[in-house]
Amino acid sequence: NLIVEKFFENKEHNTVVAEVALKNIARFVKKNRDYLFYSNIRNFLGKSGNINKKIAKTFQESPKSFWYYNNGVTIVCNEYKSKNEFTFEITTPQIVNGCQTVNVIYTQWDALKDTQKQNDLEGTILVKIIKDTNNKRSEITRYTNSQNAVAGKDFFALESFHKDLKKSFADIGYNYEIQRNAEL
């Protein structure tokens, strides 16, 4: 069972997109950890990786920011059904995208040890639950784990200095490209 805050179901009735409390995704992982990641492309990489350290830092310092900072979690299953307004029963759930995220959430939540602190944890994350009616689990795993690489220099496009410079150049008739392959 996965407890959700809010959700919608697509018109084909084979996907639910939900807002899930961090404490509820942690409880879900705790109950199902032994078999949740068989369809994932890799296992939990531990606390040592740079990205996982940043996820842990967000959990510790600003758990409400998960909603904004994280792309979410994709669960593929054979079946899901709504047990009540806020609970979905999921048959054979497999987390195919978000393994690192949910494992860091779980380990950080579990490390709180204090049940009251675990219950009081704030913050939510986006979770997509897909009913695999067409045996597309491998493709879903492949495509939800694929994206064009983002280079470090791409982040310069977010800096106000470069945005201001782009505007200044535009005012005098020149283009200052701050995004790769930007349209003129």
C-alpha distance (Angstrom), angle and dihedral (degrees) to the residues before:
residue distance angle dihedral
N1 . . .
L2 3.78 . .
I3 3.80 120.1 .
V4 3.81 113.7 -146.7
E5 3.80 133.5 -168.0
K6 3.81 99.4 -149.8
F7 3.78 132.6 -10.2
F8 3.76 147.7 167.6
E9 3.78 130.3 -154.0
N10 3.79 122.7 -141.2
K11 3.80 120.6 -115.3
E12 3.82 92.4 -103.5
H13 3.84 89.0 58.0
N14 3.78 92.5 -131.2
T15 3.81 101.6 102.9
V16 3.78 134.6 51.2
V17 3.79 121.2 -166.2
A18 3.79 110.7 -161.3
E19 3.76 145.5 174.9
V20 3.81 106.2 -129.7
A21 3.79 127.1 -171.1
L22 3.81 113.5 -117.8
K23 3.82 90.2 -124.3
N24 3.82 90.0 54.2
I25 3.81 94.8 49.9
A26 3.84 87.5 48.0
R27 3.82 90.8 52.4
F28 3.80 90.2 46.9
V29 3.83 90.6 53.0
K30 3.81 91.7 45.8
K31 3.82 92.1 55.6
N32 3.80 96.2 42.8
R33 3.81 105.3 27.2
D34 3.81 96.5 119.0
Y35 3.80 94.8 66.2
L36 3.83 107.7 15.3
F37 3.80 96.3 97.4
Y38 3.81 105.8 44.5
S39 3.81 91.2 108.4
N40 3.79 94.5 44.4
I41 3.80 118.6 107.2
R42 3.81 91.9 -125.2
N43 3.77 141.0 7.4
F44 3.77 127.0 -110.8
L45 3.80 108.2 -60.3
G46 3.80 93.3 -152.3
K47 3.75 132.2 -127.3
S48 3.79 95.7 -57.7
G49 3.80 101.0 80.8
N50 3.78 119.5 95.6
I51 3.82 94.2 -124.6
N52 3.81 93.0 47.6
K53 3.82 89.2 50.2
K54 3.81 89.0 53.9
I55 3.81 91.2 48.5
A56 3.84 89.1 51.2
K57 3.81 90.4 48.6
T58 3.81 90.6 52.4
F59 3.82 89.3 49.8
Q60 3.80 91.9 50.6
E61 3.80 99.8 40.4
S62 3.79 107.5 25.8
P63 3.82 114.3 8.2
K64 3.81 91.7 166.0
S65 3.82 87.2 65.3
F66 3.81 92.4 68.8
W67 3.79 88.4 86.1
Y68 3.81 90.1 58.8
Y69 3.80 102.9 32.4
N70 3.80 102.6 43.3
N71 3.82 130.5 71.0
G72 3.78 90.3 -144.4
V73 3.77 138.2 -126.1
T74 3.80 130.6 -67.0
I75 3.79 119.4 -150.2
V76 3.80 120.3 -172.1
C77 3.79 117.6 -163.3
N78 3.79 143.2 165.5
E79 3.80 92.8 -120.1
Y80 3.78 142.4 -6.5
K81 3.75 130.2 -171.9
S82 3.74 134.7 179.0
K83 3.80 111.0 -110.2
N84 3.79 91.9 -175.7
E85 3.78 139.2 -25.7
F86 3.82 93.6 -61.7
T87 3.81 107.8 21.5
F88 3.78 130.2 78.5
E89 3.78 122.6 -166.9
I90 3.80 106.6 -145.8
T91 3.81 121.7 -163.2
T92 3.84 116.2 -147.8
P93 3.82 96.4 -11.2
Q94 3.79 117.3 -162.7
I95 3.79 122.0 -173.8
V96 3.80 101.8 -141.6
N97 3.79 96.9 169.7
G98 3.78 125.7 28.0
C99 3.81 100.4 39.0
Q100 3.80 92.7 138.4
T101 3.79 92.8 45.5
V102 3.81 97.6 49.6
N103 3.79 93.1 42.5
V104 3.80 91.7 52.6
I105 3.82 89.9 46.6
Y106 3.80 90.1 49.3
T107 3.82 96.2 46.7
Q108 3.82 92.4 46.2
W109 3.81 92.2 46.3
D110 3.81 91.5 46.5
A111 3.82 90.6 49.3
L112 3.80 89.3 60.4
K113 3.85 85.3 74.4
D114 3.82 89.9 -178.2
T115 3.82 108.6 103.0
Q116 3.80 91.0 -151.3
K117 3.83 91.5 54.1
Q118 3.81 89.6 47.5
N119 3.82 90.9 50.5
D120 3.82 92.8 45.8
L121 3.81 93.8 51.6
E122 3.78 111.2 126.7
G123 3.77 128.8 -156.7
T124 3.78 136.9 78.8
I125 3.78 138.4 -140.1
L126 3.80 135.2 -154.5
V127 3.82 113.8 -105.4
K128 3.79 126.4 -174.2
I129 3.82 116.8 -161.7
I130 3.81 114.1 -164.3
K131 3.80 124.1 -168.9
D132 3.80 105.1 -141.0
T133 3.79 99.1 -141.9
N134 3.82 94.6 150.0
N135 3.81 101.1 45.2
K136 3.80 91.1 -108.9
R137 3.83 96.4 138.0
S138 3.81 93.3 117.6
E139 3.79 92.5 49.3
I140 3.80 92.6 45.3
T141 3.81 89.0 50.6
R142 3.81 91.9 48.1
Y143 3.79 96.8 47.7
T144 3.80 98.3 40.9
N145 3.80 88.2 53.6
S146 3.82 95.3 47.7
Q147 3.77 128.7 87.2
N148 3.75 139.0 140.9
A149 3.78 110.1 -84.7
V150 3.79 116.4 -101.4
A151 3.79 112.4 -141.3
G152 3.78 122.0 -149.2
K153 3.79 90.9 -113.7
D154 3.83 90.0 59.2
F155 3.80 89.3 71.5
F156 3.82 90.4 66.1
A157 3.80 85.9 78.9
L158 3.81 87.8 71.4
E159 3.81 95.4 56.4
S160 3.80 116.4 103.0
F161 3.81 91.1 -139.9
H162 3.81 90.9 63.8
K163 3.81 92.7 42.7
D164 3.81 90.0 52.6
L165 3.79 91.2 46.5
K166 3.82 90.7 50.5
K167 3.82 90.0 53.4
S168 3.81 92.3 47.1
F169 3.81 91.7 51.1
A170 3.82 91.2 46.7
D171 3.81 89.4 53.5
I172 3.82 89.5 60.6
G173 3.80 95.0 41.7
Y174 3.81 102.7 -95.7
N175 3.78 132.4 116.4
Y176 3.79 118.6 -130.7
E177 3.79 105.8 -166.5
I178 3.80 112.9 -146.1
Q179 3.80 97.4 160.7
R180 3.77 122.3 58.6
N181 3.80 112.0 -108.5
A182 3.80 93.1 5.3
E183 3.79 116.6 171.7
L184 3.80 115.4 -111.9
